[in-house]
Amino acid sequence: NVDHFNETLWEMAEKDRDRLHYDKKILQSKLFEEDLNSFLMLPEKGFECARYEELKSDKYGIVNVDTKQYSTSPRFAQQKIRVRITYNEIAILNEDNEVIAKHTRLYGVRRKSMIWQPYLDLLSKRPRAIKYSSIYNQFPSIWTDYLKNCTEEEQKNALRLLGELLKNDDFSLLNEALTMASSHGHPSTDQIKHCFYTVINQSNTYKEISPAINLPTMPAATRGLSHYDSLLQSGGVS
């Protein structure tokens, strides 16, 4: 984190003022006071140290900046957009210079920054299109499998839930919540949401009730219609 490093560096510089200059043998804080008298007046208006680029997004609304990828919004797919680039931020602008999305600038090995909300909002309105979208392949496998087993209405609710709870492109808490909610079968979005807040608040999960009487063993329920395929003849009806 560059901002945190700058704050740490500032604290080190403040402490360093209280030592003697290596040559003049005078406290550096005293020398700094002498320098103050020679300072020029600072400008009244701040200078924005940024560069601007005109870029074209791909068919998924992704732009490339210095070999890194940043999301915009599905409605800006394959359009020219303006990007404001600073040392710590990538801001996506529309033709009126209004901010569409803001990303922390990527350094190092990480290559992609996604702000999911615009994509999830669109997919929640058209859930049938999800399996044809590249966004689908970017979900963690646990969510891909879950969405495959959802009805259309369940997919809508699940995508809305992701849009509501997903922050900073981090699925870790949501993955944990889905795993917890799936421990007793295919969960509803309400169950996932409950488990999500249980994980966040580190609440104790409720234990299973052990009844005093014997309960009959029930067969596992299978979702979907695939188990009816066994009733059809492999060669068709003659």
N, C-alpha and C positions, 0 to 999 in steps of 0.2 A: 504494500500500500504506500504509494508515493507521498500522499498527504501525511500519513503517520510518520514516515521517515523524515519529512521536512520538520515536523514538530519536534521529533527527537533530536535532529541536528541543531535546531534553534536552542534547545535546552543545553546542549553541549557547548554551543558558542557563548551562551550567557555565562556559563561557569568558567569558560576559558578566559573571560575578560579579567579575572582576578589573579592573573599570573604576570610575572615580570616579562617585559619584552626581552628577547634573547640577546639583543645588541645594546639597546639604550638603557636597560636595567630600570625601566620605569613601568609602573602598572599599565597594562594595556587599556584599562578603563580610563586612565588619565589621558593617554594618547588619543583615545576616541573622543574625549571632550574637546580636544584641540581640533580634531577633524571636523567636528560639528560646525565650527565657525566658518568653514570653507564650503559647506554643503550648498548646493543650489536648491532653489524652491521647487518642490515637486509639482507636477501638473495637477490642476483641480479635478480633471476627469481621469478616471482610470483607463489604462490601455489594455485592450483585450488581446492577449497574446494567443492568437489562433489563426489557422489557415482554413480556407474554404475551398471545397472541390465540388464540381458538378459530376455526379456519377449516375449510372443507369443500373437499376436493380434487376435481378433475374426474375424468372417467372414465379418465384416464391416470395418476392419482396426482400431479398437479401442483397446487401451491397458489400463490396470488398474494399477495405482500407488498409493499405500496407500489409497485404497478404492475410489479413484477418477479416472474418465475416461478421456482419452486424445486421440484425433484423430491422425491418421498418414496419410495414403493415400489408396485409394481402391486397388492399385497394390501391397500393402504390407499386404493384408488381409490373415489371418491364416499363417503368417510367423513369424519367430523369428527375433526380432529386438533388438537393444541396446538402452538403455535409460540413459541419463545423468541427474542426479537429483541434483539440488542445492536448496538453501533456497527459491529462488524466481523464478526459471525457470525449466521447463521440456523440454529437447531437445531430439527429436527422431532421432536416427542415423541409417544409413544403414551399410552394412557389411564393407564398406570402411571408416567408421567413418565420413561420410559426413552427414550434418544436413538435415533431411527430413522436419521437422517441429519444431517450437518452441512455447511453451505455457507458459503463466504466471502460476506459480504453484498455485493451488487452496487450499484455507483454508476455514473453516467454512461450511455453509450449501450447497453451490454450489457444485455439484457433477460431472459436465461434461464441458469440454472445447472442442469446435469444431473449426477447421480451415476448412471452407467450400470449398475453391477454388478447391482443387484437386477433390472433389466429384462432384462439380457443372460442372467442365470441362468434366468429364467423362459422366455425365448424359446428358449434352447438345449434346453429340455425339450419345447417345442412349436414347432419351426421352421416348420411349415406355416402358423402364425398370423402369421408375421412380415410378410407382404405386406399383411395387413389391419390392421396396427398403425401408429399415427402415428409410433412410434419409428423405423420403417423409413425414413420420409421425412426423418428428422433425421440419418441417416448421411450422410457425404460421398458424392458421386456415385460415386467409384471403388469404394467398398465396396458400395453399392447394386447396381452392375453386377456386381461379383464374386459377391455372394450370389445374384443371379438366375441365374447360370450354374452354381451349385453343386447337387449332389444333396442330398437331405435329410440324409444322414449328414455330408456336407461342411459343410452349414449349421450343424449342431450343433457340429462341431469349431471352425468359424470363430467362432461366437458365444461359445463357451467361451474361445477364444484372446483375443477382444476383452475379455471380462470379466477375464481374467488380466493383460493388458498395458495396458489403457486406464487412464490416470491423469488426474485433474483435467480431464476433458472435453476433452482435447487429442488430436486425431487426427493431428497433423502428422507425428510419427515413424512412426505406423502407416501413414499414406498413403504415405510415402516407402518403407517396407518393402514394401508391397504393389506399388507401382510397380516396384521392383527385382525382386521375385520374379516378376512377370508378364512380364518382358522376354522370356521364352522359352516363353510359353504360360500356360495356366491352372495356378496353383501350388497345392500342398497347404498345409495349415496349418503343417506342419513347415518348409516352405521359407520361408513368411512369417515364422515365428518366428526362423529362422536369420538372415534378412535384417534383422529388427528389431534383434537384438543386434549385428549387423554395423554398423548405423547408429549405435547407442548407443555402441559401443566404437570407432567410427571405424576399423574394420579395413579392410584392402584386400580388395576382392572378387577372386575368382579369375578369371583370364582364360580365354577359350576355348582349348581344345587344338587345335592345327593339325596334323592327321595327315600323315604323309609320303606316304600313298597317296590316290588319288582315291576319294571316297565317292559313292554314287549319290544323286541328288536325290530327296527324298521329298516327296510332296504334303502340304500342311498338313492336320492332323487337325481335324475339326469336332466339337465336343462336342454332345451331345443328339441328338434324332431329327428335327430340323427339315429336314435335307437329304433325308429320305425322302418329304417332301411332294410333291416333283417327280414321284414315281412314281404319284401318284394323279391320276385324271382330274378336271379342274375341274368337269365337269358330273355327275360320279358315274357309276356303272355302270348301263348300260341293260339 
